[in-house]
Amino acid sequence: MFTPRSFFLRNELQELIPAEDVVGRNRFSLFRIFTLSGSLVCVGVAIKMMVTIPESGFLPWGILLLMVVMLTNYFSIRDVKKISRAYLVMLLSAFALLHLVAYSCGGIRTGGILYYAVIILYAFMLLGNKGGKYFTALFALNVVYFYFISTYTNWTSFSMFKNDVGLINEDFLFNALFSFFLVAYQGSYLQSGKNIIIQTLENSKFELETKAEQLEHSNNLLEEYTKDLEKSNHELDKFASVASHDLKAPLRAIGTLSDFIEMDMADVMNEATKQNLQTIKSRVKRMDLLLDALLQYSKADRQEFLYTEVQTGLVIEKIIQNYNIKRNCKFKLRNLFPVIDADEHAFQMIIEILIDNATRFNDKEIAEMELWSEEDDLEWRFYIKDNGPGIEKHFQEKIFVIFQTLNSRDAFESSGAGLAIAKKIIAGKGGIIGVNSEAGKGAEFFFSIPKKGIRKKKLLKTAAAHS
């Protein structure tokens, strides 16, 4: 919305300067201050000369001309890319007028020399360090120049004041007051809340204080959450203890009673009763197995890990040897395996779970498995591929859920917790576990160990194949 105030302040032009360019916006504010306050000073000085100095000549009109130049320079800017040029024009115009005034107003002793400090300050703030130094050098040379011509020539005089000491002192007084006004106004702006840089710093301070309060609040919430988590873990430990001991006690009693019944009534039981009794004993054993699995799962990601240098190849070889004894298996190691920093017991447990899963549910006469490892910049990956029945896509997430099995437990006695335990251990250390498979084409299980756990890339040479 157009208003006389916005017109004089050129707010629409300042808005074109990017908001993130805080220094640029602040320089424009200083340029506005210099132009408007300097124009008022020009009017005041010109009127003072016309009133107090008889036959003041062209000089008051020259000062008013400077005011016109400054205001035209200020209001004619349309492109923010040309603002720096406007700053330079304004400062050079002021310098040119002061230079011309000095010839008839005292040379080296002119009161206008007091404005040099004002212009130098603005030059540093509007043109930067380099521009400020150039104007400092320019005014220094100008002062030296007027010193020499005032001392050794008759080029300068107090002719404007008719060599009247009273008028000379009066001129110096007014110039001193006007220059002090400009410096004070400039200093007041720099220390005021209107200073864009100060506003930005204040806003940043407020934002930092707000974020600090939010962070403190978050820390308090985190502390409360940690306490709640510790409480939940404690309750989970208690539950695991109950599951491990108190729930197993009646199971053991049922198993023992079943044995007593079988011995005492062996002669009088028919086949159906015997079969039912065996089913009871089988379910007791399964329940015991499920309770053990539940206890192991509850502690899987909270157990203390002892990191040591693990020769993964040797660990895998030992596991393979045990499985070769158990059933007809054939293993192939595709490459060499690394030495890593890990918990050997946890690594061994994961490999055993995956191999046991591949052999237990294998529908072939010979269970064939291929093992290998891969490395990238972030992690190691271990793979176990089997020749089993495979897993359909919609079941591949289900197998990692505790107590979920794809086969009837009467056909395959299993707790259904092995892969869930492996996933919990691996996820707790920042790794992943998954499977690639199609029905009838075997399964390829894999898991990762983050690279931060690697101590060295030493490889252990193992046999190329086992059978």
Residue pairs with C-beta under 8 A, 6 or more apart in sequence:
6 12
8 36
9 32
10 28
10 32
10 74
10 75
10 77
13 28
13 77
13 78
13 80
14 25
14 28
14 29
16 80
17 24
17 25
17 28
17 80
17 83
18 24
19 25
22 196
22 197
22 200
23 197
24 83
25 196
26 195
26 196
26 197
27 83
27 87
27 125
27 126
28 83
29 189
29 194
29 195
29 196
30 122
30 125
30 126
30 186
30 189
31 74
31 83
31 86
31 87
31 90
31 126
32 74
33 185
33 186
33 189
34 90
34 122
34 126
34 182
34 186
35 70
35 71
35 73
35 74
35 90
36 74
37 181
37 182
37 185
38 67
38 70
38 94
38 182
39 67
39 70
39 71
41 178
41 181
41 182
42 63
42 64
42 66
42 67
42 70
43 64
43 67
44 174
44 178
45 60
45 63
45 174
45 175
45 178
46 60
46 61
46 63
46 64
46 67
47 60
48 174
49 56
49 59
49 60
49 63
49 160
50 56
50 60
52 167
52 170
53 160
53 161
53 167
54 162
56 160
57 104
57 160
59 101
59 104
59 105
59 160
62 97
62 100
62 101
63 97
63 101
66 93
66 94
66 97
69 89
69 93
70 90
70 93
70 94
73 86
73 89
73 90
73 93
74 86
74 90
77 83
77 86
84 127
87 126
87 127
88 127
88 131
91 119
91 122
91 123
91 126
91 127
91 135
94 115
94 119
95 119
95 135
95 138
95 139
95 142
98 112
98 113
98 115
98 116
98 119
99 142
101 110
101 112
102 108
102 110
102 112
102 113
102 146
102 156
103 155
103 156
103 157
104 156
104 157
104 158
104 159
104 160
105 111
105 112
105 158
105 160
105 161
105 171
106 150
106 156
106 157
106 158
106 161
106 168
107 146
107 149
107 150
107 155
107 156
107 157
108 143
108 146
108 147
108 150
108 151
108 156
109 150
110 146
111 171
111 172
111 173
111 174
111 175
111 176
112 175
113 143
114 175
114 176
114 179
115 175
115 178
115 179
115 182
116 139
116 142
116 143
117 179
117 183
118 179
118 182
118 183
118 186
119 135
119 139
120 132
120 135
120 136
120 139
121 183
121 186
122 186
123 131
123 132
123 134
123 135
123 136
124 131
124 132
124 135
125 132
127 134
127 135
146 156
149 155
149 156
150 156
157 163
158 164
158 168
161 167
161 168
161 171
189 195
190 198
191 198
192 198
193 199
193 202
233 302
236 298
237 298
237 299
239 298
240 294
240 295
240 298
240 299
243 291
243 294
243 295
244 291
244 292
244 295
247 291
248 288
248 291
251 284
251 287
251 288
251 291
254 280
254 284
255 281
255 284
255 285
258 277
258 280
258 281
258 284
259 281
261 277
262 269
262 274
262 277
265 273
269 277
286 409
286 413
289 413
289 415
290 403
290 415
290 417
292 415
293 402
293 403
293 415
293 416
293 417
293 418
293 421
294 402
294 417
296 417
296 421
297 402
297 417
297 420
297 421
297 424
300 421
300 424
300 425
300 428
301 424
301 425
301 427
301 428
302 428
305 343
305 346
305 429
306 343
306 344
306 345
307 341
307 342
307 343
307 453
308 341
308 342
308 343
308 344
309 339
309 340
309 341
309 455
310 339
310 340
310 341
310 342
310 343
310 344
310 347
311 337
311 339
311 460
312 337
312 338
312 339
312 340
312 342
312 347
312 373
312 382
312 460
313 333
313 336
313 337
313 459
313 460
313 461
313 462
314 460
314 462
315 344
315 347
315 348
315 351
316 333
316 337
316 351
316 371
316 462
317 462
317 463
317 466
319 348
319 351
319 352
319 355
320 329
320 331
320 355
320 466
323 329
323 331
323 355
323 359
324 331
324 466
326 359
327 359
327 367
328 365
328 366
328 367
329 359
329 366
329 367
329 368
329 369
330 366
330 367
330 368
330 369
330 466
330 467
331 368
331 369
331 370
331 371
331 465
331 466
331 467
332 368
332 369
332 370
332 371
332 464
332 465
332 466
333 370
333 371
333 372
333 462
333 463
333 464
333 465
333 466
334 370
334 371
334 372
335 372
335 373
336 459
336 460
336 461
336 462
337 373
337 459
337 460
337 462
338 373
338 375
338 380
338 454
338 457
338 458
338 459
338 460
339 455
339 456
339 458
339 459
339 460
340 380
340 449
340 453
340 454
340 455
341 453
341 454
341 455
342 449
342 453
346 425
347 449
349 421
349 422
349 425
350 422
350 425
350 426
350 433
350 447
351 382
351 384
353 418
353 419
353 421
353 422
354 384
354 422
354 445
354 447
355 369
355 384
356 418
357 418
357 419
357 445
358 367
358 369
358 384
358 386
358 388
358 443
358 445
359 367
359 369
359 386
360 412
360 414
361 388
361 389
361 406
361 407
361 412
362 386
362 387
362 388
362 389
363 388
363 389
364 387
364 388
367 386
367 387
367 388
368 386
368 387
369 384
369 385
369 386
369 387
370 383
370 384
370 385
371 382
371 383
371 384
371 385
372 382
372 383
373 380
373 381
373 382
373 383
374 380
374 381
374 383
375 381
375 457
376 451
377 451
378 450
378 451
379 431
379 448
379 449
379 450
379 451
380 448
380 449
380 451
380 454
381 446
381 447
381 448
381 449
382 446
382 447
382 448
382 449
383 444
383 445
383 446
384 444
384 445
384 446
385 442
385 443
385 444
385 445
386 442
386 443
386 444
387 442
388 442
388 443
389 439
389 440
389 442
390 437
390 438
390 439
390 440
390 441
390 442
390 443
391 399
391 406
391 435
391 437
391 439
391 443
392 438
392 439
393 438
395 406
396 434
396 435
396 437
398 404
398 406
399 405
399 406
399 419
399 435
400 419
400 420
400 423
400 433
401 420
402 416
402 417
402 420
402 421
403 415
403 416
403 417
403 420
404 416
404 420
405 412
405 414
405 416
407 414
409 416
419 433
422 433
422 447
423 433
426 432
426 433
426 447
426 448
426 449
427 433
429 449
429 450
429 453
430 450
430 452
431 447
431 448
431 449
431 450
432 447
432 448
433 445
433 446
433 447
433 448
434 445
434 446
434 447
435 443
435 444
435 445
435 446
436 443
436 444
436 446
437 443
437 444
